Amino acid sequence: MDDSRFDARDMTRRIVRSAATASLGTLTPDGGPFVTFVTVATDFDGSPLLLLSSLAAHARHLERDNRASLLMQVPADGDEDPLAGARVTIVGRLTCIARDQDDHDRLFWRFVDRHPEAEGYAEFTDFSIYRMAMEGIHLVAGFGRIARLGASDFLVPPALAEAFAEAEAALLKNFSSAGARLVAVDPDGADLLDGGVTRLHFSRRAEHPGEVRDLLLGPD
């Protein structure tokens, strides 16, 4: 049963934005299901980004039929039932972004900033960035806490996403500390590099880049 007593949009944003890995479902040539393990990041608007090799079976599947799904999960704690962990299934279409496309470099570095361990191979010729056009979201936030969302319930409006894309370099320069630094920021939070990458969630979605300071540090 759907449960309106929790904020489905906020929980979905937290799961998707913080996820470093996902299960990717694609369709085989005969239409059968095929699931594999991938690393993920998000664009400024929240669209999932993947780095895939053309040698992989799932990339060949997507070349034929780009319908796909992603499962992202928050692991259950300790001895909890594994099914108690919150998870999001996203359905959509994954498109390969050619290296000569205008937004390729931006998407490439969004992914690498989230996954610095990939920098050593990300520019190999068989690897490409894929961006998902989201069509629907299924959130399971625990037993009896289920919500179905449309892409518009999750995605950042284009004008706001563009404003953050233009302001990100200045924002990253302004917020740094000894031993740790911000490597990405978007309307829902920021990624902190401190040995690994840690997601810092804002208490709410920013309405413009000028709100980032208060959302990160609190009002003076």
C-alpha positions as CSV (number, residue, x, y, z in Angstrom):
1,M,0.0,0.0,0.0
2,D,1.1,3.5,-0.7
3,D,2.1,5.4,2.5
4,S,2.0,9.2,2.4
5,R,3.5,9.6,5.9
6,F,7.0,9.8,4.6
7,D,8.6,12.1,2.0
8,A,9.0,9.9,-1.0
9,R,10.6,12.6,-3.1
10,D,13.2,13.4,-0.5
11,M,14.0,9.8,0.2
12,T,14.4,9.0,-3.5
13,R,16.7,12.0,-4.0
14,R,18.9,10.8,-1.1
15,I,19.1,7.2,-2.3
16,V,19.8,8.1,-6.0
17,R,22.2,10.9,-5.3
18,S,24.3,8.9,-2.7
19,A,24.4,5.6,-4.7
20,A,27.8,4.7,-6.0
21,T,26.7,1.4,-7.5
22,A,23.5,-0.1,-9.0
23,S,22.2,-3.2,-10.6
24,L,21.6,-2.5,-14.3
25,G,18.9,-4.4,-16.2
26,T,19.0,-4.6,-20.0
27,L,17.3,-6.7,-22.7
28,T,19.1,-9.5,-24.5
29,P,18.6,-9.8,-28.3
30,D,15.8,-12.3,-27.7
31,G,14.0,-9.9,-25.3
32,G,15.1,-11.7,-22.1
33,P,16.3,-9.9,-18.9
34,F,20.0,-9.4,-18.2
35,V,21.2,-7.9,-14.9
36,T,24.7,-6.8,-14.1
37,F,26.6,-4.6,-11.6
38,V,27.7,-1.0,-12.5
39,T,29.0,2.2,-10.9
40,V,26.7,5.3,-11.2
41,A,26.8,9.0,-10.7
42,T,24.2,11.8,-11.4
43,D,24.0,14.8,-13.6
44,F,23.1,18.2,-12.2
45,D,19.4,17.4,-12.8
46,G,19.6,14.0,-11.2
47,S,19.8,11.9,-14.3
48,P,21.8,8.8,-13.7
49,L,25.2,8.6,-15.5
50,L,27.1,5.3,-16.2
51,L,30.5,4.6,-17.7
52,L,30.3,1.4,-19.8
53,S,32.7,-0.5,-22.0
54,S,31.6,-1.4,-25.5
55,L,33.1,-4.8,-24.8
56,A,30.5,-5.5,-22.1
57,A,27.3,-7.5,-22.9
58,H,25.0,-4.8,-21.4
59,A,26.5,-2.1,-23.7
60,R,25.8,-4.3,-26.8
61,H,22.3,-4.8,-25.5
62,L,21.8,-1.1,-25.2
63,E,23.0,-0.5,-28.7
64,R,20.2,-2.6,-29.9
65,D,17.5,-1.6,-27.4
66,N,18.2,1.3,-25.0
67,R,15.4,0.4,-22.5
68,A,16.9,-0.2,-19.1
69,S,16.4,-0.2,-15.4
70,L,18.6,0.6,-12.4
71,L,18.2,-0.7,-8.9
72,M,19.8,1.4,-6.1
73,Q,19.7,0.3,-2.5
74,V,20.5,1.4,1.0
75,P,21.9,-1.7,2.8
76,A,20.0,-2.9,5.8
77,D,21.8,-2.4,9.2
78,G,23.4,-5.2,11.1
79,D,21.1,-8.2,11.5
80,E,18.1,-6.5,9.9
81,D,16.1,-8.3,7.2
82,P,17.8,-7.4,3.9
83,L,14.3,-6.4,2.6
84,A,14.1,-3.7,5.2
85,G,16.6,-1.6,3.3
86,A,15.2,1.3,1.2
87,R,15.6,0.9,-2.5
88,V,14.7,2.7,-5.8
89,T,14.1,1.1,-9.2
90,I,14.4,3.6,-12.1
91,V,13.1,2.8,-15.5
92,G,14.2,4.7,-18.6
93,R,16.4,4.7,-21.6
94,L,20.2,4.9,-21.6
95,T,21.9,6.9,-24.4
96,C,25.6,6.8,-25.2
97,I,27.0,10.3,-25.2
98,A,29.5,10.6,-28.1
99,R,32.8,12.3,-27.3
100,D,32.1,15.1,-29.8
101,Q,28.8,16.0,-28.2
102,D,28.7,19.4,-26.4
103,D,27.8,18.0,-23.0
104,H,30.2,15.0,-23.1
105,D,33.1,16.6,-21.1
106,R,30.7,17.9,-18.4
107,L,29.1,14.4,-18.0
108,F,32.5,12.7,-18.1
109,W,33.9,14.7,-15.3
110,R,30.7,14.5,-13.2
111,F,31.2,10.7,-13.3
112,V,34.9,10.8,-12.7
113,D,34.6,13.2,-9.8
114,R,32.1,10.7,-8.2
115,H,34.4,7.8,-9.0
116,P,38.1,9.0,-9.0
117,E,39.2,5.4,-9.1
118,A,37.9,5.2,-12.7
119,E,40.1,8.0,-14.0
120,G,42.9,5.6,-14.9
121,Y,40.7,3.8,-17.5
122,A,37.8,6.1,-18.2
123,E,39.4,7.6,-21.3
124,F,40.1,4.3,-22.9
125,T,38.5,4.2,-26.3
126,D,36.1,1.4,-25.5
127,F,34.6,3.3,-22.6
128,S,31.7,5.7,-23.0
129,I,29.4,7.8,-20.8
130,Y,25.7,6.9,-20.8
131,R,23.0,9.2,-19.6
132,M,19.5,7.9,-18.5
133,A,16.4,9.6,-19.6
134,M,14.2,8.6,-16.7
135,E,10.6,7.5,-17.3
136,G,9.4,6.2,-13.9
137,I,10.6,5.5,-10.4
138,H,9.5,2.8,-7.9
139,L,10.5,3.5,-4.3
140,V,10.3,0.8,-1.6
141,A,11.3,2.5,1.7
142,G,10.6,-0.5,3.9
143,F,7.6,-2.8,4.5
144,G,4.4,-1.0,3.5
145,R,6.2,2.2,2.4
146,I,5.9,2.2,-1.3
147,A,5.6,5.1,-3.8
148,R,5.6,5.4,-7.5
149,L,7.0,8.6,-8.9
150,G,7.2,10.2,-12.3
151,A,10.5,11.6,-13.6
152,S,9.3,15.2,-12.9
153,D,8.8,14.3,-9.2
154,F,12.6,13.7,-9.0
155,L,14.5,15.7,-11.7
156,V,15.7,19.2,-11.1
157,P,14.1,21.7,-13.5
158,P,16.3,22.5,-16.5
159,A,16.9,26.2,-15.6
160,L,18.0,25.3,-12.0
161,A,20.2,22.5,-13.2
162,E,21.9,24.9,-15.7
163,A,22.4,27.5,-13.0
164,F,24.3,25.0,-10.9
165,A,26.3,23.8,-13.9
166,E,27.4,27.4,-14.5
167,A,28.1,28.1,-10.8
168,E,29.8,24.8,-9.8
169,A,33.4,25.8,-10.4
170,A,33.0,28.9,-8.2
171,L,31.2,27.0,-5.5
172,L,33.8,24.3,-5.3
173,K,36.6,26.9,-5.0
174,N,34.8,28.7,-2.2
175,F,34.2,25.6,0.0
176,S,37.3,23.6,0.9
177,S,39.0,22.5,4.1
178,A,42.2,20.9,5.1
179,G,42.3,17.2,4.2
180,A,39.0,17.3,2.4
181,R,37.5,19.1,-0.6
182,L,34.2,19.3,-2.4
183,V,34.4,17.7,-5.8
184,A,30.8,18.2,-7.0
185,V,27.7,20.1,-6.0
186,D,24.1,20.1,-7.2
187,P,20.7,21.4,-5.9
188,D,20.3,18.3,-3.6
189,G,23.7,18.3,-2.0
190,A,27.5,18.0,-2.5
191,D,30.2,15.3,-2.8
192,L,33.1,15.5,-0.4
193,L,36.4,13.8,-1.3
194,D,38.0,12.7,2.0
195,G,39.8,9.5,1.1
196,G,36.6,8.3,-0.4
197,V,33.7,10.2,-1.7
198,T,31.0,11.1,0.9
199,R,27.6,12.5,0.0
200,L,26.5,15.6,2.0
201,H,22.7,15.9,1.7
202,F,21.0,19.3,1.9
203,S,18.0,19.5,4.2
204,R,16.0,20.5,1.2
205,R,16.5,21.1,-2.5
206,A,18.3,24.4,-3.2
207,E,16.3,26.9,-5.2
208,H,19.4,28.7,-6.5
209,P,23.2,28.4,-6.1
210,G,23.3,31.3,-3.7
211,E,21.7,29.0,-1.1
212,V,24.5,26.5,-1.0
213,R,26.5,28.2,1.8
214,D,23.5,28.1,4.2
215,L,22.6,24.6,3.3
216,L,26.1,23.4,3.8
217,L,27.2,25.4,6.8
218,G,23.9,26.7,8.3
219,P,23.0,30.4,8.5
220,D,25.4,32.7,10.2
